[in-house]
Amino acid sequence: MKALITGGTGFIGYYLAQTLLEDGYDVVATHYESGSLLEGSRQKGVEYRKLDISSEKEVYGIINDLRPDEIYHLAGQAYPVPSWKDPARTFQVNVLGTIYLFEAVRNAGLNSRIVNACSGAEYGDRVTSPIVEESVLRPLSPYGVSKATHDMLVSQYYQSYKMPLFSLRLFGTTGPGKSGDAINDFASQVAAVEKRGGKVRVGRLDVVRDVSDVRDVVRAFRLVGQKGMPGEAYNVGSGEHFRIGELLDMLLSMAKTKVEYEVEEARIRPSDEKEIYPDTTKIRSLGYRPGHSIRDTLADILEFWRGREEAGGSRPA
């Protein structure tokens, strides 16, 4: 079996490639510019190819060449903050790139199962948590709008062409080696303060989030691709939710020295969902159960950044 991971050198892609290799797949992973922060993000046994997902020619070329049995579509602009700075590019990548991929598979006459990385940011904040999949989508950021569009394309292409497409609405996904999320930002700063002193700089701490370990999330991708209903969306979460301030407190309690923090205005987003966490009944009906506790995940993340500090590595801005 041949699996294609678009965005395969990113954070989730790295862990997913490991899982697919262990399951005996031939794995091809695409990259655009930089990969993840993970050491040796190019793994032995994985074939890597450069791909601009917003290039129709390149997308058609790789699909016609590889003709994969399964596709895990992770390529895209993956964060709310950059989407405010460049919403047009966010849509070129997240929406047009998805259309090019679906059209390439359809026109090649393939029946590839395509598992899509969508987002809990699609729901916005005018909804009661825990959020069920049937909730109205009212995203607050350009990123959230782009992922809601991606999600609706999954439904539309299934209804129109009966393509085996699946959508995972990912809520907070974290783990060792991620950049761009609050938890790794906090942990990287704690590790730096332990070594050099200073304070941890933070944004809003009152928002409430469900947080999953990436090592559980990649299992969700595999499970939905194998047992899910085509055209359907599945919330992916741990089933626990925390204030971001609680997660910071947990990390500070793990520090080797006393660490203080301060709120920095520049780290506060133009708009942010105050409380958002999912109902995970639907994916649990497929047999999904998270295997990592939040404290274990935080401890692993902090150890990752301590290792980076010892090696002289950089941390997120």
C-alpha positions in Angstrom: 0.0 0.0 0.0 1.3 3.5 -0.9 0.4 6.5 1.3 1.0 10.1 0.3 1.2 12.7 3.1 1.0 16.3 1.9 2.8 18.5 4.3 4.7 15.5 5.4 7.6 17.3 7.1 5.4 19.3 9.3 4.6 18.5 12.9 1.7 16.1 12.5 3.1 14.7 9.2 6.4 13.7 11.0 4.5 11.6 13.5 2.1 10.2 10.9 4.9 9.1 8.7 6.4 7.1 11.6 3.1 5.4 12.2 2.5 4.5 8.5 6.0 3.1 8.2 5.4 0.9 11.3 2.2 -0.3 9.6 4.2 -1.4 6.5 3.2 1.3 4.1 5.4 2.8 1.3 5.3 6.4 2.4 5.8 9.5 0.2 5.8 12.8 2.1 5.8 16.2 0.5 7.4 19.4 1.7 7.3 23.0 0.6 10.0 25.0 2.4 11.0 24.3 6.0 10.1 21.1 7.8 9.3 20.7 11.5 11.6 21.5 14.4 11.9 17.8 15.1 15.5 16.5 14.9 16.0 14.6 11.6 12.5 15.5 10.3 13.4 13.5 7.2 13.0 9.9 8.2 14.7 6.8 6.9 12.3 4.8 4.8 10.2 7.8 3.7 10.5 9.3 0.1 10.4 13.1 0.2 9.2 15.3 -2.7 8.9 19.0 -2.9 5.4 20.2 -3.7 3.7 23.6 -3.7 0.1 22.6 -3.0 -1.2 25.8 -4.5 0.3 24.9 -7.9 -2.2 23.0 -9.9 0.5 21.6 -12.3 2.6 20.3 -9.4 -0.4 18.7 -7.7 -1.6 16.9 -10.9 2.0 15.8 -11.6 2.6 14.1 -8.2 -0.9 12.4 -8.2 -0.5 11.0 -11.8 3.1 9.8 -10.9 2.4 8.2 -7.6 -1.2 7.1 -7.8 -1.4 6.5 -4.1 -3.9 4.2 -2.3 -4.3 6.6 0.6 -3.7 10.4 1.0 -3.3 12.3 4.2 -3.9 15.9 3.3 -2.0 18.0 5.9 -0.4 20.6 3.6 -1.6 24.1 4.3 -1.2 27.3 6.3 -1.9 25.9 9.7 -2.2 28.8 12.1 -4.7 31.6 12.8 -2.1 34.4 13.5 -0.4 34.3 10.0 -3.9 34.2 8.3 -4.6 37.8 9.6 -1.4 39.0 8.0 -1.9 37.2 4.6 -5.5 35.9 4.2 -5.2 35.7 0.4 -2.2 33.3 0.6 -4.0 31.3 3.3 -6.9 30.7 0.9 -4.6 29.9 -2.0 -3.0 27.2 0.0 -5.9 25.8 2.1 -8.7 26.1 -0.4 -7.3 26.1 -3.9 -4.7 23.5 -2.9 -7.5 21.2 -1.7 -9.5 21.7 -4.9 -6.4 20.9 -7.0 -5.8 17.7 -5.0 -9.4 16.5 -5.2 -9.6 17.3 -8.9 -6.2 15.6 -9.6 -7.4 12.4 -7.9 -10.8 12.5 -9.6 -9.3 13.1 -13.1 -6.8 10.3 -12.6 -9.6 7.9 -12.0 -8.3 6.9 -8.6 -10.3 5.7 -5.6 -7.7 7.0 -3.1 -9.0 7.4 0.5 -8.3 11.0 1.4 -8.1 11.9 5.1 -8.2 15.7 5.6 -6.8 17.8 8.4 -9.5 20.4 9.2 -9.9 22.4 12.4 -12.0 23.1 15.5 -11.4 26.8 14.6 -14.2 26.3 12.1 -16.8 26.6 14.8 -15.9 30.0 16.2 -17.2 31.0 19.6 -20.9 31.5 19.2 -21.6 27.9 20.0 -22.2 25.9 23.2 -19.3 23.6 24.3 -18.9 20.7 24.1 -19.3 21.2 20.4 -21.0 18.5 18.3 -20.2 18.1 14.6 -23.7 19.3 13.6 -23.0 22.8 15.1 -23.1 25.8 12.8 -19.7 26.9 11.6 -19.0 30.6 12.4 -15.2 30.9 12.3 -13.5 34.0 13.6 -10.2 34.1 11.7 -9.3 33.9 8.0 -7.7 30.6 8.9 -10.9 29.2 10.4 -12.9 30.3 7.3 -10.4 28.6 5.0 -10.6 25.3 7.0 -14.4 25.5 7.0 -14.3 25.8 3.2 -11.9 22.8 3.1 -14.3 20.9 5.2 -17.3 21.7 3.0 -15.3 20.6 0.0 -15.0 17.2 1.6 -18.7 16.9 1.8 -19.4 18.4 -1.6 -16.9 16.1 -3.5 -18.3 13.1 -1.7 -21.9 14.0 -2.5 -21.1 14.9 -6.1 -18.6 12.1 -7.0 -18.7 9.6 -4.1 -15.0 10.0 -3.5 -13.9 8.4 -0.2 -13.1 11.6 1.7 -12.9 12.1 5.5 -12.6 15.2 7.6 -10.9 15.5 11.0 -11.8 18.7 12.9 -8.7 18.9 15.0 -8.8 20.8 18.2 -5.6 21.7 20.2 -2.9 19.3 19.0 0.4 19.5 20.7 3.5 17.5 21.5 7.3 17.6 21.5 8.7 19.6 18.6 5.7 21.8 17.6 6.1 25.5 16.8 3.4 28.1 16.7 1.3 26.8 19.6 1.0 28.3 23.1 2.2 25.2 25.0 5.4 24.8 23.1 6.0 28.5 23.2 5.6 28.5 27.0 7.8 25.4 27.4 10.5 26.8 25.2 10.6 29.9 27.3 10.6 28.0 30.5 13.6 26.0 29.3 15.4 29.2 28.3 14.6 30.9 31.6 16.0 27.9 33.5 19.3 28.3 31.7 19.6 32.1 31.2 17.1 33.8 33.5 14.3 36.3 32.5 10.5 36.0 32.3 8.1 34.0 30.2 6.0 36.2 27.9 2.4 35.2 27.3 -0.8 36.3 25.7 -4.4 35.6 26.8 -4.6 33.0 29.6 -8.4 32.8 30.1 -9.3 31.0 26.9 -10.4 27.4 27.3 -9.1 24.6 25.1 -9.2 20.8 24.6 -5.6 19.7 24.1 -4.6 16.4 22.4 -1.2 14.7 22.2 0.0 14.4 18.5 0.8 10.8 19.1 -2.9 10.2 19.8 -4.0 12.4 16.9 -2.1 10.4 14.3 -4.0 7.3 15.5 -7.2 9.2 14.9 -6.2 9.9 11.3 -5.6 6.2 10.7 -8.8 5.1 12.5 -11.1 7.5 10.6 -9.5 6.6 7.3 -10.1 2.9 8.0 -13.5 2.9 9.8 -15.0 6.4 9.2 -18.0 7.2 7.0 -17.0 8.9 3.7 -18.0 12.6 3.5 -18.3 12.9 7.3 -16.5 15.2 9.7 -15.1 13.9 13.0 -14.1 16.0 16.0 -10.8 15.0 17.4 -10.0 15.9 21.0 -8.8 14.4 24.3 -12.1 14.8 26.0 -10.5 17.2 28.6 -10.4 21.0 28.5 -8.3 23.5 30.4 -7.7 27.2 30.6 -4.5 28.1 28.9 -3.4 29.6 32.3 -3.8 26.2 33.9 -1.5 24.6 31.3 1.1 27.4 32.0 0.8 26.8 35.7 1.5 23.0 35.2 4.6 23.8 33.1 5.9 26.4 35.7 5.4 23.7 38.4 7.8 21.5 36.5 10.5 24.1 36.2 13.8 23.5 37.9 13.8 27.1 39.2 11.2 29.7 40.1 9.8 31.2 36.8 7.7 34.3 36.5 5.6 35.4 33.6 4.2 38.6 32.1 1.4 39.4 29.6 2.6 40.9 26.4 0.0 42.8 24.3 1.6 41.8 21.0 0.8 38.2 21.7 -3.0 38.8 21.9 -4.9 37.9 18.7 -7.3 40.3 17.1 -10.1 37.8 17.9 -10.0 34.5 19.6 -12.5 31.9 20.6 -12.9 32.2 24.4 -14.1 28.7 25.1 -14.0 25.9 22.5 -13.8 22.2 23.1 -15.4 19.2 21.3 -17.9 16.5 21.9 -15.9 13.4 20.8 -18.7 10.8 20.9 -18.6 10.3 17.1 -14.9 9.4 16.9 -15.1 7.4 20.1 -17.8 5.3 18.5 -15.1 4.1 16.1 -13.0 2.9 19.0 -10.8 6.0 19.6 -9.3 6.5 23.0 -6.5 8.9 23.8 -3.4 7.3 25.4 -1.5 10.3 26.8 -2.3 12.4 29.9 -1.9 16.1 29.7 0.9 16.1 32.4 2.9 13.5 30.6 2.5 15.5 27.3 3.7 18.7 29.0 6.6 16.9 30.6 7.7 15.5 27.2 7.4 18.9 25.6 9.5 20.6 28.3 12.2 17.9 28.0 12.3 18.5 24.3 13.0 22.2 24.7 15.5 21.6 27.5 17.3 19.4 25.0 17.2 22.2 22.4 18.6 24.6 24.9 21.5 22.3 25.7 22.2 21.9 22.0 22.0 25.7 21.5 18.9 25.4 19.4 16.4 28.2 18.8 12.9 28.5 20.1 9.6 30.0 18.7 9.4 33.8 18.6 
